Amino acid sequence: MLDIQLLRNNLDAIAEKLATRGFTLDRATFQRLENERKFLQTRTQELQAGRNSLSRQVGMLKGRGEDAAAVMEQVAAIKNELEANAVRLVELLKELDAFLAVLPNLPQDSVPVGRSDVDNVEVKRWGAPRSFGFAVKDHVDLGEALGQLDFATAAKIAGTRFSLMKGQLARLHRVLAQFMLDTHTARHGYTEVYAPYLVNAASLLGTGQLPKFEEDLFKVLRADAEPLYLIPTAEVPVTNIVRDAILTAAELPLKFVCHTPCFRSEAGSYGRDTRGMIRQHQFDKVELVQIVAAGDSLAAHEELTGHAEAILEMLDLPYRRVALCTGDIGFSSAKTYDLEVWLPAQKAYREISSCSNFEAFQARRMQARYRNERNKTELVHTLNGSGLAVGRTLVAVMENFQNSDGSISVPPVLRHYLNGMERISLD
């Protein structure tokens, strides 16, 4: 959530900044709400001063034995207006909160200005795509030929955009998540977290999925309690660990890693990536979350992105880092790097991780604070990124390490997890 003082003091400048994201700020509505708020607060102060003056007159009149009825009627009228104003002010502040809740974050100055993903900027490339001496297959054909990836049965069980894995492939999927967790905890200094897969609306409001993106969520209705939502990413429960908290400066930075399934309705994505495991309703992800002091988030963003890149490099998967433009960054993000892995069958780089700095945007929604060196409370900065999306990593391993006989070589860094197994082949 944006600081309302920014809008009060620099409305036109904020509107221009948001316009680079393709977002039109409704300045007229904000001004109307603000003008009414100012009027009510000024009028309330005037009424309170008038009531106090009249109350003193009532006391003086009664002290002299004179009739105070007329003045008391004025006091009563003021009381009624004050009560009505108080009710309206509460409503108005809720309207302002609702207005702020759907405003996206301001992009950092270093974010390239653009309208869509075609304006994103490649900032790094690592590794060289492998040359194959045979016709490459995509992960669907590879997995189905091995008898270990079954979309038809998954569709029978749950519908489209689900997958069923068996045997060595299911084991490799699990091992990839374990490898990521081990690397991020032992090498990168993250604390592993096991978090709920269902969260309340307050948690989703805190990280920015609600109210704007409810259609992207799976909502679980309950007869005797508020609804819960299946998590779209571990970012939601893990970041909300610090909701309504005041941390000490010594506690920062907090670095968490969490492996969970993720659930997304994929609203608006019909017709996109319908083949295979790229875009699913359910998928696994290892999520990195950092909570840092306000002045440290720029460096933390580079660090966190590097941690995600390390997984790709250890797996020997070619990738590139892309800085998303203003028109492509997510709602809550101030700056985002996407990591895109090379998929030989598509002859293209595809997103496997999105690493974002939210600055104070989520913290303001969550009221997540810390005491700075002056012992003053200040909003923390939050960051997260996939370290990595497990299913997409499996896809990348299958396609990049495929062999002419349809088997899949196991990346060397994973073999000790699989008792030395070097290839996934037909069961």
C-alpha positions as CSV (number, residue, x, y, z in Angstrom):
1,M,0.0,0.0,0.0
2,L,1.3,3.5,-0.8
3,D,1.8,6.1,1.8
4,I,-1.2,8.3,1.7
5,Q,1.0,11.3,2.4
6,L,2.6,10.8,-1.0
7,L,-0.8,11.3,-2.7
8,R,-1.7,14.2,-0.5
9,N,1.6,16.0,-1.2
10,N,2.5,14.9,-4.7
11,L,-0.6,13.7,-6.4
12,D,0.3,14.6,-9.9
13,A,3.8,13.2,-9.6
14,I,2.4,9.9,-8.2
15,A,-0.1,9.7,-11.0
16,E,2.6,10.2,-13.6
17,K,4.7,7.4,-12.0
18,L,1.8,5.0,-11.9
19,A,1.0,5.8,-15.5
20,T,4.3,4.3,-16.5
21,R,2.8,1.0,-15.3
22,G,-0.3,1.5,-17.4
23,F,-2.3,2.4,-14.4
24,T,-4.6,5.5,-14.4
25,L,-4.9,7.1,-11.0
26,D,-8.4,8.4,-10.3
27,R,-7.3,11.8,-9.0
28,A,-10.9,13.2,-8.9
29,T,-12.1,10.5,-6.6
30,F,-9.1,10.9,-4.3
31,Q,-9.5,14.6,-4.2
32,R,-13.2,14.3,-3.4
33,L,-12.5,11.9,-0.5
34,E,-9.7,14.0,0.8
35,N,-11.7,17.2,0.6
36,E,-14.5,15.7,2.6
37,R,-12.0,14.3,5.1
38,K,-10.5,17.7,5.6
39,F,-13.9,19.4,5.9
40,L,-15.1,16.8,8.5
41,Q,-11.9,17.1,10.6
42,T,-11.9,20.9,10.5
43,R,-15.7,21.0,11.3
44,T,-15.2,18.6,14.1
45,Q,-12.5,20.8,15.7
46,E,-14.8,23.8,15.3
47,L,-17.7,22.0,16.9
48,Q,-15.6,20.7,19.8
49,A,-14.4,24.2,20.5
50,G,-17.9,25.6,20.3
51,R,-19.3,22.9,22.6
52,N,-16.6,23.6,25.1
53,S,-17.4,27.3,25.1
54,L,-21.1,26.7,25.4
55,S,-20.6,24.2,28.2
56,R,-18.8,26.8,30.1
57,Q,-21.7,29.2,29.5
58,V,-24.1,26.6,30.8
59,G,-22.1,26.3,34.0
60,M,-22.0,30.1,34.4
61,L,-25.7,30.5,33.9
62,K,-26.6,27.8,36.3
63,G,-24.1,29.2,38.8
64,R,-26.1,32.5,38.7
65,G,-29.4,30.7,38.9
66,E,-30.3,31.7,35.3
67,D,-32.1,29.7,32.7
68,A,-29.6,27.7,30.6
69,A,-32.1,25.7,28.5
70,A,-31.4,27.6,25.2
71,V,-27.7,27.1,25.4
72,M,-28.1,23.5,26.4
73,E,-30.2,23.0,23.3
74,Q,-27.2,24.3,21.2
75,V,-24.9,21.9,23.1
76,A,-27.2,19.0,22.3
77,A,-27.4,20.0,18.6
78,I,-23.6,20.1,18.5
79,K,-23.4,16.7,20.1
80,N,-25.7,15.2,17.5
81,E,-23.6,16.7,14.6
82,L,-20.4,15.5,16.2
83,E,-21.8,12.0,16.4
84,A,-22.9,12.1,12.8
85,N,-19.6,13.4,11.7
86,A,-17.7,10.7,13.6
87,V,-19.8,8.0,11.9
88,R,-19.2,9.5,8.5
89,L,-15.4,9.9,9.2
90,V,-15.1,6.2,10.0
91,E,-16.9,5.4,6.7
92,L,-14.7,7.9,4.8
93,L,-11.5,6.5,6.1
94,K,-12.6,3.0,5.1
95,E,-13.3,4.4,1.6
96,L,-9.8,5.9,1.5
97,D,-8.3,2.5,2.6
98,A,-10.3,0.8,-0.1
99,F,-9.0,3.3,-2.7
100,L,-5.4,2.8,-1.6
101,A,-5.8,-1.0,-1.5
102,V,-6.0,-1.3,-5.3
103,L,-3.2,1.2,-6.1
104,P,-0.1,-0.7,-7.3
105,N,3.4,0.0,-6.0
106,L,5.6,2.7,-7.4
107,P,8.4,1.4,-9.6
108,Q,12.0,2.2,-8.7
109,D,13.7,4.7,-10.9
110,S,16.0,1.9,-12.2
111,V,13.1,0.0,-13.6
112,P,13.0,0.3,-17.4
113,V,9.9,2.1,-18.7
114,G,7.8,0.0,-21.0
115,R,4.3,-1.3,-21.7
116,S,4.7,-5.1,-21.8
117,D,7.2,-8.0,-21.6
118,V,8.6,-7.0,-25.0
119,D,10.1,-4.0,-23.2
120,N,11.9,-6.0,-20.5
121,V,15.7,-5.7,-20.5
122,E,18.1,-8.7,-20.4
123,V,20.9,-7.9,-17.9
124,K,22.7,-11.2,-17.6
125,R,23.1,-14.5,-19.4
126,W,24.7,-17.6,-18.0
127,G,25.6,-20.9,-19.7
128,A,25.4,-22.0,-23.3
129,P,22.4,-24.1,-24.6
130,R,23.5,-27.6,-25.4
131,S,23.7,-28.8,-29.0
132,F,21.8,-32.0,-29.6
133,G,22.7,-34.5,-32.3
134,F,19.1,-35.7,-32.5
135,A,15.6,-34.2,-32.6
136,V,14.8,-32.9,-29.1
137,K,11.5,-33.8,-27.4
138,D,9.6,-31.6,-25.0
139,H,9.0,-32.8,-21.4
140,V,5.5,-34.1,-22.2
141,D,6.7,-36.5,-24.8
142,L,9.7,-37.5,-22.7
143,G,7.7,-38.1,-19.6
144,E,4.9,-40.0,-21.2
145,A,7.3,-42.2,-23.2
146,L,9.0,-43.1,-19.9
147,G,5.5,-44.0,-18.5
148,Q,6.2,-41.6,-15.6
149,L,4.3,-38.4,-16.5
150,D,0.5,-38.9,-16.9
151,F,-1.7,-35.9,-17.8
152,A,-4.7,-38.0,-18.8
153,T,-5.1,-39.7,-15.4
154,A,-4.6,-36.3,-13.7
155,A,-7.4,-34.9,-15.8
156,K,-9.6,-37.8,-14.8
157,I,-8.9,-37.2,-11.1
158,A,-9.0,-33.4,-11.0
159,G,-9.4,-31.8,-14.5
160,T,-7.1,-30.0,-16.8
161,R,-3.9,-28.2,-15.7
162,F,-2.9,-30.9,-13.3
163,S,-0.2,-33.6,-13.6
164,L,0.5,-37.0,-12.2
165,M,4.1,-38.2,-11.8
166,K,5.3,-41.7,-10.9
167,G,8.4,-43.6,-10.2
168,Q,11.8,-42.1,-10.8
169,L,10.4,-38.9,-12.2
170,A,8.3,-38.3,-9.1
171,R,11.4,-39.0,-7.0
172,L,13.4,-36.5,-9.0
173,H,10.8,-33.9,-8.5
174,R,11.0,-34.5,-4.7
175,V,14.8,-34.5,-4.8
176,L,14.9,-31.2,-6.6
177,A,12.9,-29.5,-3.8
178,Q,15.2,-31.1,-1.2
179,F,18.3,-29.9,-3.0
180,M,17.0,-26.4,-3.1
181,L,16.1,-26.4,0.6
182,D,19.5,-27.8,1.5
183,T,21.3,-25.3,-0.6
184,H,19.4,-22.3,0.7
185,T,19.7,-23.3,4.4
186,A,23.3,-24.5,4.5
187,R,24.9,-22.3,1.9
188,H,22.8,-19.1,1.8
189,G,21.8,-18.8,5.5
190,Y,18.0,-19.1,5.3
191,T,15.8,-20.6,8.0
192,E,13.5,-23.3,6.8
193,V,9.8,-22.7,7.5
194,Y,6.8,-25.1,7.3
195,A,3.8,-22.9,6.8
196,P,0.0,-23.4,6.4
197,Y,-1.3,-24.1,2.9
198,L,-4.6,-22.3,3.8
199,V,-4.6,-18.6,4.8
200,N,-7.2,-16.0,5.8
201,A,-8.1,-12.9,3.9
202,A,-6.0,-10.6,6.2
203,S,-2.9,-12.5,5.1
204,L,-3.7,-12.1,1.4
205,L,-4.5,-8.4,1.9
206,G,-1.2,-8.0,3.6
207,T,0.9,-9.3,0.7
208,G,-1.3,-7.7,-2.0
209,Q,-3.3,-10.5,-3.6
210,L,-6.6,-9.2,-2.1
211,P,-8.7,-7.4,-2.9
212,K,-7.6,-7.0,-6.5
213,F,-6.8,-10.6,-7.5
214,E,-9.4,-12.7,-5.8
215,E,-10.4,-14.4,-9.0
216,D,-6.9,-15.9,-9.2
217,L,-7.3,-17.7,-5.9
218,F,-9.0,-20.9,-4.8
219,K,-11.5,-19.9,-2.0
220,V,-12.6,-22.5,0.6
221,L,-16.0,-21.6,2.1
222,R,-16.8,-22.7,5.6
223,A,-20.2,-22.8,7.3
224,D,-19.1,-21.8,10.7
225,A,-16.1,-19.5,10.1
226,E,-14.6,-17.0,7.6
227,P,-13.5,-18.4,4.3
228,L,-9.9,-19.5,3.8
229,Y,-7.8,-19.5,0.6
230,L,-5.4,-22.0,-0.8
231,I,-2.0,-20.2,-1.0
232,P,-0.9,-19.1,-4.5
233,T,2.7,-19.0,-3.2
234,A,4.5,-19.5,0.2
235,E,5.2,-15.7,0.0
236,V,1.8,-15.2,1.6
237,P,2.1,-17.2,4.9
238,V,5.8,-16.6,5.3
239,T,5.8,-12.9,4.8
240,N,2.8,-12.6,7.2
241,I,4.9,-14.0,10.0
242,V,5.8,-10.4,10.7
243,R,2.3,-8.9,10.3
244,D,1.5,-6.6,13.2
245,A,5.0,-7.1,14.6
246,I,7.6,-4.6,15.8
247,L,11.0,-6.2,15.4
248,T,14.3,-5.0,16.8
249,A,17.0,-3.8,14.5
250,A,19.2,-6.7,15.7
251,E,16.6,-9.3,14.5
252,L,17.0,-8.1,10.9
253,P,17.5,-9.4,8.3
254,L,15.1,-12.3,8.5
255,K,15.7,-14.9,5.8
256,F,13.2,-17.7,5.3
257,V,12.9,-20.5,2.8
258,C,9.7,-22.6,2.5
259,H,8.7,-25.5,0.2
260,T,4.9,-25.7,-0.4
261,P,2.5,-26.6,-3.1
262,C,1.0,-23.5,-4.7
263,F,-2.6,-23.2,-6.1
264,R,-3.7,-20.8,-8.8
265,S,-6.9,-20.6,-10.8
266,E,-5.0,-19.2,-13.7
267,A,-7.9,-16.8,-14.5
268,G,-7.3,-15.0,-17.7
269,S,-4.7,-17.5,-19.0
270,Y,-7.0,-19.7,-21.1
271,G,-5.2,-20.9,-24.2
272,R,-1.8,-20.2,-22.7
273,D,0.6,-23.0,-22.0
274,T,-2.1,-25.6,-22.0
275,R,0.4,-28.4,-22.8
276,G,2.5,-29.8,-20.0
277,M,3.6,-28.5,-16.7
278,I,4.4,-24.9,-17.4
279,R,1.1,-23.4,-16.2
280,Q,-0.8,-25.5,-13.7
281,H,-3.5,-25.1,-11.0
282,Q,-1.2,-27.0,-8.5
283,F,2.6,-26.9,-8.5
284,D,5.5,-26.9,-6.0
285,K,7.8,-24.1,-5.3
286,V,10.7,-23.3,-2.9
287,E,10.2,-19.7,-1.9
288,L,12.8,-17.3,-0.5
289,V,11.6,-14.4,1.7
290,Q,13.7,-11.7,3.2
291,I,12.6,-9.1,5.8
292,V,15.1,-6.3,6.0
293,A,15.7,-2.8,7.2
294,A,14.6,0.0,4.9
295,G,18.0,0.9,3.7
296,D,19.1,-2.6,2.9
297,S,16.5,-3.8,0.4
298,L,18.4,-2.8,-2.8
299,A,21.4,-5.0,-1.8
300,A,19.1,-7.7,-0.5
301,H,17.3,-7.9,-3.8
302,E,20.6,-8.5,-5.6
303,E,21.6,-11.1,-3.0
304,L,18.3,-13.0,-3.1
305,T,18.3,-13.1,-6.9
306,G,21.8,-14.5,-6.8
307,H,20.7,-17.2,-4.5
308,A,18.0,-18.3,-7.0
309,E,20.6,-18.1,-9.8
310,A,23.0,-20.4,-7.8
311,I,20.5,-23.3,-8.0
312,L,20.4,-23.0,-11.8
313,E,24.1,-22.8,-12.0
314,M,24.6,-25.8,-9.8
315,L,22.2,-27.7,-12.0
316,D,24.1,-26.5,-15.1
317,L,20.9,-25.1,-16.6
318,P,21.5,-22.1,-19.0
319,Y,19.5,-19.1,-18.0
320,R,19.2,-15.3,-18.3
321,R,18.3,-12.6,-15.9
322,V,15.7,-10.0,-17.1
323,A,14.7,-6.7,-15.5
324,L,11.0,-6.3,-15.9
325,C,9.7,-3.0,-17.2
326,T,7.2,-0.8,-15.5
327,G,4.3,-2.3,-17.5
328,D,5.2,-5.9,-16.6
329,I,6.1,-5.8,-12.9
330,G,3.7,-7.3,-10.4
331,F,1.1,-5.2,-8.5
332,S,3.1,-5.1,-5.3
333,S,6.6,-4.9,-6.7
334,A,8.9,-1.9,-6.9
335,K,11.4,-3.9,-8.9
336,T,11.5,-7.4,-10.3
337,Y,14.1,-9.6,-11.9
338,D,12.8,-12.7,-13.8
339,L,15.1,-15.6,-14.2
340,E,14.4,-17.5,-17.4
341,V,15.7,-21.0,-18.1
342,W,16.5,-22.3,-21.5
343,L,14.0,-24.9,-22.8
344,P,15.4,-26.7,-25.9
345,A,12.1,-28.0,-27.2
346,Q,10.7,-24.4,-27.2
347,K,14.0,-22.9,-28.3
348,A,13.3,-20.2,-25.9
349,Y,14.0,-18.9,-22.4
350,R,11.0,-19.3,-20.0
351,E,10.4,-17.9,-16.5
352,I,11.5,-20.1,-13.7
353,S,11.8,-17.5,-10.9
354,S,10.6,-14.0,-10.2
355,C,12.6,-12.1,-7.6
356,S,11.0,-8.9,-6.3
357,N,11.7,-6.0,-3.9
358,F,8.4,-4.7,-2.5
359,E,10.1,-2.0,-0.4
360,A,7.5,-0.9,2.3
361,F,4.4,-1.7,0.2
362,Q,3.5,-5.0,1.8
363,A,4.8,-3.9,5.2
364,R,2.4,-0.9,5.3
365,R,-0.5,-3.2,4.5
366,M,0.7,-5.7,7.2
367,Q,1.9,-3.0,9.7
368,A,5.2,-4.8,9.9
369,R,7.7,-2.6,11.6
370,Y,11.1,-2.4,13.4
371,R,12.8,0.0,15.7
372,N,15.6,1.7,13.9
373,E,18.9,3.0,15.4
374,R,17.0,6.1,16.8
375,N,14.6,3.8,18.5
376,K,11.8,5.0,16.2
377,T,9.4,2.5,14.6
378,E,9.8,2.2,10.8
379,L,8.3,-0.1,8.2
380,V,10.4,-3.0,7.2
381,H,11.1,-3.8,3.5
382,T,10.0,-7.2,2.2
383,L,11.4,-9.3,-0.7
384,N,10.8,-12.7,-2.1
385,G,11.7,-14.9,-5.0
386,S,11.3,-18.4,-6.3
387,G,14.3,-20.5,-5.4
388,L,13.0,-22.2,-7.6
389,A,9.7,-23.3,-9.1
390,V,10.1,-27.1,-8.7
391,G,8.0,-28.3,-11.6
392,R,9.5,-25.9,-14.1
393,T,13.0,-26.9,-12.9
394,L,12.0,-30.5,-13.5
395,V,10.9,-29.5,-17.0
396,A,14.2,-27.8,-17.6
397,V,16.2,-30.8,-16.4
398,M,14.2,-33.2,-18.5
399,E,14.7,-31.2,-21.7
400,N,18.3,-30.1,-21.2
401,F,19.5,-33.5,-20.0
402,Q,17.6,-35.7,-22.4
403,N,19.4,-38.4,-24.4
404,S,18.8,-39.8,-27.8
405,D,17.3,-43.0,-26.4
406,G,14.6,-41.0,-24.5
407,S,16.3,-41.4,-21.1
408,I,17.2,-38.4,-18.9
409,S,20.6,-37.9,-17.3
410,V,20.5,-36.8,-13.7
411,P,22.5,-33.6,-13.0
412,P,25.7,-34.6,-11.1
413,V,24.8,-32.4,-8.1
414,L,21.6,-34.5,-7.5
415,R,23.0,-38.0,-7.8
416,H,23.9,-38.5,-4.2
417,Y,20.2,-37.8,-3.4
418,L,19.3,-40.7,-5.7
419,N,21.8,-43.3,-4.4
420,G,24.1,-42.6,-7.3
421,M,21.4,-43.0,-10.0
422,E,22.7,-41.4,-13.2
423,R,19.8,-41.8,-15.6
424,I,16.0,-41.9,-15.5
425,S,14.9,-44.5,-18.0
426,L,11.9,-46.6,-18.8
427,D,10.6,-48.5,-15.7
